[in-house]
Amino acid sequence: MSRLAKTSFRPAAWRLACLLLVWLIAMPAQAERIRELAGFAGVRDNVLVGYGLVVGLDGTGDQTMQAPFTGQSLTNMLSQLGITVPPGTNMQLRNVAAVMITADLPPFARPGQRLDINVSSVGNARSLRGGTLLMTPLKGADGDTYAIAQGNLLVAGAGAEAGGSSVQINQQAGGRIAGGAMVEREVPLELGANGGLLELELFESDFGTAQRVVTAINDEFGRPVAAARNGRVIALDGPANANSRVNFMARIENINVTPTEAAAKVVFNARTGSVVMNSAVTLRRAAVAHGNLSIVIDTRFGVSQPSPFGEGETVVVPDADIDIEQQEAYLRVVEGADLVDVVNALNALGATPQDLMAILEALKASGSLRAELEII
């Protein structure tokens, strides 16, 4: 009886065009609003985090022997409510779970405003479905409390167990509460505190785009109100009056600017084998030879039996036959002045995603590929 083990490094041919997004094909640059390219300094979200307890679970909470901090947290909370738990009490609770709560505090948030929160188990709870989050303070990076969270969880997952078998759909150790936190403290933000001076920050640093933004703003107002400090930050001479400053900022956000074309870049995703390139990628003339190896291991088992009345033992002897085949490869000329030409040239190689990564790296090293390589 034989067993055939085959290891092949030659998957079926694929086409790179199927992996590339259609809208990456070269197109003329289009104007965008400044609000899509930049934001005002200081106008940003602030992250909040808190630790709390979820109660009311149907026997799916933390096992306090494996997660002792859940019992400690419950004891501390009960003591604050005037209930004393005798020392050394082993509370075997299965309807309580320790959780972490996260939220984003938007700019200009005022006390009384509601925030959406995410709740995630930190113990060994099987599910948070049907649980209620008890009042939990949410703190910022400075350690101050900015919001209070409480409410009933919405868990998207579902599961069932019976007779030693179980089934689960989606994840059940986390949930979400819409409007589950109330802002108790605002983050101080003084825009234009220095005589109306504002700063506009580009999302992507680019000297050409910064120069175009400055020109567009000054043309809109008919006077020099904007000046670039570097490739990202643009200083604005705004009004000192708060109401006029808001109108000034709104007007700037809606100015149309055509950004400079992004630098040529090829992005590899080593985990999925995806290869994506933007429209600025070009190929100078180069010759590429591409071929793959196919290794076939054929193992047969024979029996070695000693002669009659001999003192030897009957043993099974494996006989392996290894064959290495190499795919024929020929030199191919690749060249492309735009994205369509580059795709057609690389498709002609018939390489797999993993092989294409190595080919593009070699083209980059030879100076033929005019793009930056990034591996994620």
N, C-alpha and C positions, 0 to 999 in steps of 0.2 A: 504494500500500500504506500502511496507517495503523497506528499504534501507539497503544494506549489505556493511559494511566497514570492510575491512580485512587488518590487519597489520601483516606481516610475517617476522620473523627474521631467516627464514630457506630457503635461496635461493637454487636453484638446485645445486647438487654436482658438483664440478669441480675438475680438476686434476692440481696439482702444476706443473707437468712436462711441461704443455702447456705454462706456464708463464716463465719458465726458459729458458735461451738461451742455444742452443745446445753446443756452444763452451765453456761453463763454466764447462763442464765435465772434470774431472781431466786429465791433460796432463803433460808430462814432461816439465820442464822449457827449453826454447829455448834461444839461444844467440841473443843479440840485439846490434846494433851499439850504441856507446856512445852518438851520436847525438840524439838518441831516448830516452835516459835516463837522459841527462843533457844538460846544456847550459852554455856558458861562461858569467861570470858576466859583466853586462853593455850592452851586446848585446841583446837589447829588443826593442819593439815598444814603442812609446809615443803617448798618446791620445791627439787629438786636438778638439776644439769646437769653434763654432762661431754662431752669430745671424745675420740674414739677411732677405731679402725680396724676395718673388717670385712674378713676375708680369706676365701678359698675360693670366690670368685665364678666363674662359668663364662663368663669373658670379658666380663662386663657391668659391670665396675668403672669407676673414674675413668680418664679419659685424662690421663696425667700432664703432657702438654704444656699442656693447657688448665687443669688443676688441679694446679699445682706443689706446693701445700702437702701433697698426699697423699704424694708422694715424700719430701718433707722429714720428714714425720711418721714414715714407715717407716724412714728413715735414722736418726732419733733413737732409735726403739725398738730397732733392731738394735744400735746402739752400746751401749745399756743392757744388752743380752744378750751383749755381748762380741764382736760382729761388726762389723768396720770396713769401710765401703764407701769405695772410693777417691774422692777429691774429683773432681767433674766427671763422675761416672758418670751416664749418662742411662738410668734404669731405665724401660723401656717395659712397665709392668705394667698388666694389664687385669683382674686378679682381686682387686684391693684397692680399697676405697672409704673415704673419710673420712666420718665420721658424727657427729651430735650425739645424745646420750642424755639423756632427761628422765625424771624420776620424782618421785613425791610421798612424802615421809617422814611417816608418820602420827604423831600424838602418842603419847607413851609408848613409841615404838619402842626396842627393846633390841638390843645387838650380837648378831649371828647371825640376826636376823629377815630373811626374804626379802621383796623388793619386786618388783613388776612394773615393767618399763621399756619406754619407746618409743624406737625407733632410727630416725633420719631422715638421709638422705644430704644432704651439704652441697656435693658436687661435681657432676660430670656423669655419675654412674653410671646406667646404664639400669635396673638391677634389683639388689636385694639378696637375691633368692631363693637359698637354699642357703648363705648366708654365715654366718660365725662371728665374733661380736664378741670382740675380745681384751680382756684385763683393762684396765678403764678406771675411774679414780677419779671419783666423783660428788661435787661440791662444793655447798655452800650459799651464801647471799648473803654470808656472812662470809669466804668463801674457804677454809674448812676442809673436809676430806674427811669425809663422813659415810657413804659406802657405796662398794662396789666392784662393778662390773658386768662380766659375762662370760657367754657362752652362745651357743646356736644360734638364729638368727632364724626367726620364723614370719611369712611374707609372704602376705597374703591375695590379692594380685593375681596375674595370669598373663598371659603374652604369647608370641607366636611371630612369626618373620620368615622369609620365603622369597621369592626372586626379586624383591626390591625391594619387596615388600608386607609389611605387618605388621598384627597385631591385638593388642589389649591389653584386658584386663578388670581394672578397678579399678587402683589405684595401686601401683607396685612399688618406688618409691624410699624406702619406709618399712616398718618391721616392728615386731614386739613380741616380747618375751621374758618369759614368765610366770615369776616368781620369779628373774629374771635378775640381780638385785643383792642383795648381802648387806650389812646394816647393820654398820658398824664403829664407829660413835660415836653416842651418844644426844644429843638436844637437852635440855639441863637445863630442867626445869619444876618450880617449887615452888608448888604450890597451897596457899593458906591460910598462906603464910609469915608474914603479919602477924597472928598470934594467931587463925588460922582465918578471917580475912576473905576472902570470895570475891566475884566480880563476875559477874553474869549479863547477857549482852548480847543484846538482841532483834535478830533478823535484819532487821526493818523498824522504823525509828523511828516510834513512835506513843505519845503521852502517855496516851491512853485504855487501850490494851493494857497499857502499863507499870503503870498504876494497878490494873488488874484482876489482873495477875500478882502484884503485891505483896499485894493483899487475899487472893487464893487461897492464897498461901504462908503468910501469917500465920494464916489460918483453919485450915490443915492442921496447923500446929504448935501452935496455941493460944497463941501469944505473938509479939511483934514481932521476927521474925528477918530481915525484908526491908524495905528502904527504897529508893525510887526516887531516883536522882541526877539523871536527866533523862529524856527520852523514849526512851532506848535502854538505859542502864546502870542495873542494880539491884544494890545492895549487899546481901550476905548475911552474917549473923553465924553462921558455921559452927563446928563443933567443932575443937579444936586437935589431937586425936588423928587420925592418918591413916586408920585403919580406920573410925572413926565419921564422918569427913568424907566418905568414899566412900559410906557408907550414906545420909548426909544429902543428897548430890548426886543419888544415884539416886532418892531419895524425891521430891526437887523435880522431876526430869525427868518423872516420871509423874503430876504433878498436872494435872488438866484445867482449861483456861481457855478461855472464849469470847472471842476477840479482837473488837475493834471493827470495824465494817464499813469496808472500804477506801474511800479517796476515789474519787469518780467520775473515770474516766479512759477516754479513747479513744486507741488506739494505731494509728498508720498504719505500714505497711511499704511505703515508696516503691518498693522494688525489685520486690516481688511484687504490689503492689496490694491486699494484705490489710488489712481494717479490723476491729479487735476492740475491743469495749467491755465493761466490767463491768456488774454489775447495778445499780450506783448511778447510772448515767447517766439523766438525765431531759431532756425538752424542754419548754420553755415555748411558749406559743402563738406561731406565726410563720407568715408566708406566703412561699412560695418559688416562683420561676419557674425552670424548668430547660429548656434546649434545647441542641442540638449543631449544629455546622457540618459539612457534607459537601462536599468540594471535588473536582470531577472535571476532569481535564485531558485533553483529546482532541487529539492531535497528528497532523496530516496532512501528508504531504510531496508537494509539487508540483514540476514540472520547468519551469524557465525557459530557453527555447531562443531564441537570436538569429535574426534574419531571414537568409534565404539571402545568401551573399556578405558577411555582416556580420562585424565584427571582434570581436563579443562571444563569451562562453564559455557553454556549457550548464552550469547550476548547479541544485542541488536546493534548493528553498525550503520551509522548514517553516512550517506554518500551524497555530498553537495556538489552541484554543478552550477557555476556562476558564469553568466554571460553578460557582457557589457556591450551595448550597442550605442553608437553615436549618430545622431541625426545629421544628415548632410547639410552643410552650410556653405553659402557662397557670399562673396562680397557684394553688398548692395550699397548704392549711392543714396544718401539721404540729404535732403536740403529743403528748406522751407522759409519763405519770407513772411508768411502769416500763419495763423492758427490752423486753418484748413489744410495748408500744405504740410505743416508739421504732423498733423494727425494722419494724413495719407502716407507720409514717408515712414512713420513709425508702424502703421498698420502693415506695411509691406514686409516688415521684419517677421511678423507672425509670432511675436514673443508673448510669454505669459506675463502677468503683472509683476511677479518677482524678478523675472528676467529683464523686463523693461526698466525696472529701477536700476539694475546694474548697468544696462546700456546707456541710460541717461546720465548716470554718474560718470561713465567713461567718456561720453560726449562732452560733458562739462569739463572734465580734466583735459581733454584734447583741445578745448577752446571752440568747439563747434556749437555747443548749446549756449545760447545767449540768454541765460536766466539764472536766478538764484534757486538753489535746491533746499527744500525744507522737509524734514521727516517728523511726522507727528505720531 
